[in-house]
Amino acid sequence: MLSKNKRNQRINDVLIDSKVNFYKNHIETIKHNYSKTKYFQKYSNDVFKIYEKKHSKLFDLNVDLIIHFCKVLKISSNFNFSSNLDVSNYSKQELILEICKKKNVLIIFLPLALKIIWVIYINLMKIKSM
């Protein structure tokens, strides 16, 4: 990644370093860690096709992967990006609140509760796939 020593760099500005074998290394790591799992063969080719696009920005790669997995999991959602909301003048602490105001959303962030909900969701997906 071309983001070292760029503490205030925006997420959508992080570049993938084309001089290193990022894609090859990442794919090999995925294969090494997941090739023996139950659904690897079913899903890996589609994921690797996303990697073959050779995105120049990490943000674009992540968005493509998120959209792919939402389709696989049949999660329908509209994606909104803060870069489209004119919130660049706010501090990191104010940013979430301003995004919520612009989107007319009330949000309560409870990290432990979200983790519990996520674990329940994952377990429900496992049961559903049986």
Backbone bond lengths (Angstrom), bond angles and torsions (degrees), N, CA, C in turn:
res aa  C-N    CA-C-N  psi(-1)  N-CA   C-N-CA  omega(-1)  CA-C   N-CA-C  phi
1 M - - - 1.432 - - 1.523 108.96 -
2 L 1.286 115.28 142.05 1.463 120.04 177.25 1.522 108.72 -98.51
3 S 1.317 114.89 68.73 1.463 118.56 -177.69 1.518 112.73 -139.19
4 K 1.302 118.01 3.84 1.458 120.79 -178.12 1.517 110.69 -61.48
5 N 1.326 114.40 137.95 1.462 122.61 179.22 1.528 113.30 60.53
6 K 1.314 116.01 28.40 1.469 121.11 177.36 1.518 108.11 -122.28
7 R 1.300 115.57 64.46 1.469 122.64 -172.73 1.528 113.16 -56.27
8 N 1.301 117.60 -36.07 1.468 120.73 -177.63 1.523 113.00 -96.37
9 Q 1.304 116.52 12.73 1.454 120.82 179.83 1.532 110.06 -67.21
10 R 1.309 116.19 137.17 1.458 120.35 177.98 1.523 109.49 -73.66
11 I 1.313 115.84 147.55 1.468 121.44 -177.66 1.526 111.03 -56.51
12 N 1.314 116.89 -41.12 1.468 118.73 -177.47 1.529 113.52 -77.33
13 D 1.331 116.88 4.51 1.466 120.67 175.89 1.528 113.41 -106.98
14 V 1.314 118.21 0.66 1.465 120.97 -179.30 1.527 108.45 -74.21
15 L 1.312 115.65 121.66 1.464 121.48 -178.42 1.522 110.78 -95.93
16 I 1.310 115.32 148.49 1.459 121.52 174.08 1.524 106.98 -88.69
17 D 1.296 116.45 126.58 1.462 121.97 -177.27 1.524 109.76 -72.61
18 S 1.313 116.84 112.73 1.464 121.18 -178.66 1.525 112.80 -75.49
19 K 1.327 116.93 -10.02 1.467 120.61 -179.38 1.526 112.45 -80.95
20 V 1.315 116.74 -17.48 1.462 120.56 176.40 1.524 108.03 -106.71
21 N 1.299 116.08 162.58 1.467 120.45 -178.26 1.529 111.26 -86.97
22 F 1.323 116.19 56.59 1.462 121.22 -176.33 1.526 111.41 -53.66
23 Y 1.313 116.26 -52.56 1.469 119.81 -174.99 1.521 111.58 -65.68
24 K 1.305 116.37 -46.75 1.464 120.12 179.22 1.524 110.46 -60.77
25 N 1.325 116.94 -46.20 1.463 120.82 -179.78 1.523 111.74 -63.45
26 H 1.304 115.98 -41.73 1.457 120.25 -179.12 1.529 111.02 -65.91
27 I 1.311 117.17 -44.17 1.468 121.41 178.99 1.519 110.52 -63.69
28 E 1.321 116.77 -42.87 1.467 120.05 178.60 1.526 111.48 -63.29
29 T 1.314 116.42 -38.25 1.467 120.29 177.55 1.526 110.67 -64.66
30 I 1.318 116.78 -42.89 1.471 120.90 177.77 1.524 109.78 -61.83
31 K 1.302 116.86 -46.69 1.467 120.16 179.56 1.525 111.00 -61.04
32 H 1.318 116.41 -45.89 1.454 121.08 -178.54 1.530 111.59 -60.15
33 N 1.319 116.76 -41.75 1.458 120.70 -174.68 1.525 114.39 -86.51
34 Y 1.326 117.58 -25.00 1.460 118.93 -171.73 1.527 115.86 -124.06
35 S 1.307 119.38 -4.31 1.468 121.02 -173.34 1.530 113.97 -60.96
36 K 1.300 117.68 -23.13 1.467 120.16 -179.15 1.525 113.03 -96.76
37 T 1.314 116.58 4.69 1.459 119.20 -179.78 1.520 110.52 -79.89
38 K 1.302 115.10 161.66 1.467 122.50 -171.98 1.535 113.59 -57.89
39 Y 1.325 118.05 -42.16 1.467 120.52 -172.23 1.531 114.05 -106.37
40 F 1.307 117.04 11.01 1.460 119.68 -176.87 1.528 111.73 -56.69
41 Q 1.302 117.32 -50.39 1.470 120.71 -177.77 1.524 111.91 -62.03
42 K 1.304 115.98 -34.41 1.462 120.20 -177.46 1.532 112.05 -68.54
43 Y 1.332 117.50 -37.38 1.459 120.52 -171.67 1.526 115.59 -111.49
44 S 1.303 118.55 -18.84 1.467 120.37 -171.17 1.529 113.96 -64.30
45 N 1.318 118.36 -40.45 1.470 119.45 -177.51 1.524 112.06 -60.33
46 D 1.331 116.73 -41.62 1.465 119.39 178.66 1.523 111.51 -65.70
47 V 1.314 116.35 -38.44 1.467 120.12 177.94 1.526 109.67 -65.60
48 F 1.311 117.29 -43.80 1.463 120.19 -179.46 1.529 111.62 -65.98
49 K 1.312 117.81 -30.25 1.474 120.29 175.57 1.527 110.52 -63.46
50 I 1.323 116.10 -35.60 1.464 119.72 176.67 1.526 109.37 -64.46
51 Y 1.319 116.81 -42.03 1.474 120.51 178.13 1.524 111.34 -63.99
52 E 1.312 117.81 -31.56 1.466 121.40 -178.75 1.527 112.49 -65.91
53 K 1.311 117.74 -16.76 1.463 120.65 178.18 1.528 111.78 -67.02
54 K 1.340 116.36 -18.30 1.470 121.93 178.13 1.534 111.36 53.15
55 H 1.302 115.99 58.27 1.463 121.71 177.53 1.528 110.03 -57.31
56 S 1.290 116.46 145.09 1.464 119.25 176.17 1.527 111.20 -88.73
57 K 1.328 116.63 -21.59 1.468 121.04 179.68 1.520 110.30 -114.93
58 L 1.313 115.44 137.31 1.462 121.14 178.07 1.525 110.85 -61.15
59 F 1.299 117.13 -37.15 1.461 122.70 178.75 1.534 110.84 -56.02
60 D 1.319 116.86 -46.56 1.470 120.89 -178.22 1.526 111.64 -65.11
61 L 1.325 116.34 -40.47 1.462 120.23 175.80 1.530 110.08 -60.98
62 N 1.326 116.61 -47.55 1.463 120.76 -179.15 1.524 111.98 -61.23
63 V 1.324 116.97 -42.89 1.465 120.56 179.61 1.527 110.30 -62.61
64 D 1.324 117.39 -45.05 1.474 119.82 178.00 1.526 111.65 -60.40
65 L 1.317 117.17 -41.08 1.467 120.56 178.91 1.530 111.24 -66.83
66 I 1.323 117.32 -42.31 1.467 120.91 178.89 1.525 110.47 -62.98
67 I 1.314 117.50 -45.96 1.467 121.11 178.97 1.526 110.33 -61.18
68 H 1.320 116.68 -42.44 1.469 120.55 178.56 1.525 111.07 -59.33
69 F 1.331 117.01 -49.96 1.459 119.70 -177.01 1.528 112.10 -69.59
70 C 1.311 117.36 -29.36 1.469 119.14 173.62 1.533 110.28 -64.05
71 K 1.314 116.50 -40.92 1.474 119.82 176.90 1.523 110.65 -64.36
72 V 1.316 117.36 -45.63 1.460 122.06 -179.72 1.525 110.46 -59.55
73 L 1.313 116.62 -41.95 1.463 121.48 -177.41 1.531 112.54 -88.37
74 K 1.346 115.72 2.70 1.463 122.15 179.99 1.527 111.72 57.21
75 I 1.309 114.46 45.21 1.457 121.64 175.51 1.522 107.08 -101.96
76 S 1.309 116.39 115.19 1.466 118.54 178.99 1.524 108.09 -98.12
77 S 1.296 114.58 130.37 1.457 120.00 -177.53 1.519 109.50 -157.20
78 N 1.312 114.69 150.30 1.460 120.34 171.00 1.517 106.98 -96.67
79 F 1.297 116.48 133.21 1.448 120.90 -179.41 1.517 109.25 -99.04
80 N 1.313 114.97 132.89 1.455 121.99 176.86 1.517 108.07 -122.40
81 F 1.306 115.80 138.13 1.449 120.33 -178.99 1.518 109.79 -112.94
82 S 1.303 115.41 136.08 1.464 119.62 -178.75 1.525 111.27 -59.75
83 S 1.316 118.04 -27.22 1.464 120.81 179.12 1.530 112.14 -63.88
84 N 1.320 116.96 -16.51 1.467 121.13 178.13 1.532 112.62 -98.19
85 L 1.318 117.65 6.50 1.471 120.37 -172.06 1.526 114.67 -114.40
86 D 1.297 119.11 5.57 1.456 121.78 179.81 1.530 111.73 54.63
87 V 1.322 115.25 56.06 1.469 120.55 178.57 1.531 111.40 -123.35
88 S 1.288 117.33 19.68 1.464 120.82 -175.06 1.528 113.70 -69.66
89 N 1.318 118.47 -17.61 1.466 120.80 -177.25 1.519 113.71 -87.17
90 Y 1.318 117.54 2.95 1.460 120.67 -176.74 1.523 111.00 -98.67
91 S 1.323 115.04 149.99 1.460 119.89 176.73 1.523 109.25 -70.82
92 K 1.324 115.83 165.23 1.465 119.69 178.70 1.517 111.10 -58.57
93 Q 1.313 117.44 -35.23 1.450 121.55 -178.89 1.533 111.81 -68.82
94 E 1.319 117.15 -32.45 1.468 121.83 -178.11 1.529 112.84 -90.41
95 L 1.308 116.99 -15.91 1.458 121.24 -169.82 1.532 113.59 -60.15
96 I 1.321 118.30 -49.90 1.465 121.24 -178.27 1.520 110.62 -58.98
97 L 1.328 116.57 -44.64 1.463 120.94 179.95 1.527 110.72 -61.27
98 E 1.326 117.56 -43.94 1.465 120.85 -179.49 1.526 112.13 -66.54
99 I 1.327 116.50 -38.64 1.467 119.77 176.80 1.530 109.32 -62.31
100 C 1.319 116.70 -44.56 1.466 121.07 179.02 1.522 111.44 -61.15
101 K 1.322 116.77 -40.89 1.467 120.24 178.03 1.529 110.67 -62.35
102 K 1.324 116.09 -45.71 1.469 119.69 -177.91 1.533 112.47 -65.98
103 K 1.321 116.23 -30.75 1.470 120.63 -179.08 1.535 112.13 -96.89
104 N 1.326 116.64 3.94 1.468 122.02 -178.08 1.523 111.82 54.10
105 V 1.310 114.66 50.52 1.462 121.31 -177.67 1.519 109.11 -119.67
106 L 1.322 115.40 137.50 1.450 120.88 171.88 1.515 106.43 -102.43
107 I 1.301 116.79 125.83 1.464 119.94 -177.23 1.525 109.72 -130.71
108 I 1.297 115.14 136.22 1.456 121.35 172.82 1.518 105.58 -120.21
109 F 1.313 116.23 120.11 1.457 120.47 -175.72 1.517 109.78 -101.30
110 L 1.321 115.27 109.74 1.457 121.58 177.92 1.520 107.81 -122.45
111 P 1.328 118.66 95.44 1.463 121.09 -173.45 1.525 114.77 -53.36
112 L 1.325 118.49 -44.15 1.452 119.90 -178.72 1.526 110.58 -66.72
113 A 1.329 117.01 -42.73 1.461 120.73 178.83 1.525 110.59 -62.28
114 L 1.327 117.40 -40.99 1.462 120.74 178.79 1.519 111.15 -64.17
115 K 1.320 116.90 -39.24 1.462 120.46 178.55 1.526 110.22 -63.61
116 I 1.321 116.89 -42.99 1.466 120.73 178.82 1.524 110.45 -63.59
117 I 1.330 116.79 -44.01 1.469 120.59 178.60 1.520 110.05 -61.15
118 W 1.339 117.53 -42.26 1.460 121.68 180.00 1.533 110.90 -62.28
119 V 1.322 118.19 -43.81 1.469 121.93 178.93 1.523 109.88 -62.13
120 I 1.320 117.54 -42.65 1.472 121.08 177.58 1.522 110.06 -62.07
121 Y 1.326 116.99 -44.34 1.461 121.33 179.69 1.531 111.22 -60.17
122 I 1.319 117.31 -47.34 1.464 121.39 179.91 1.511 110.37 -59.10
123 N 1.328 116.98 -43.97 1.470 120.69 -179.97 1.523 111.28 -65.88
124 L 1.318 118.07 -37.40 1.467 121.02 176.83 1.529 110.62 -64.70
125 M 1.340 116.51 -39.16 1.471 119.79 178.33 1.515 110.72 -64.54
126 K 1.327 117.60 -37.00 1.462 120.90 178.47 1.522 110.30 -65.32
127 I 1.322 116.55 -43.07 1.468 121.45 179.17 1.525 109.68 -64.88
128 K 1.324 117.12 -43.08 1.459 121.82 -179.39 1.532 111.98 -61.25
129 S 1.324 117.23 -34.47 1.470 120.67 -177.56 1.517 113.64 -81.02
130 M 1.312 117.06 -6.06 1.487 119.58 -179.74 1.514 111.30 -77.16
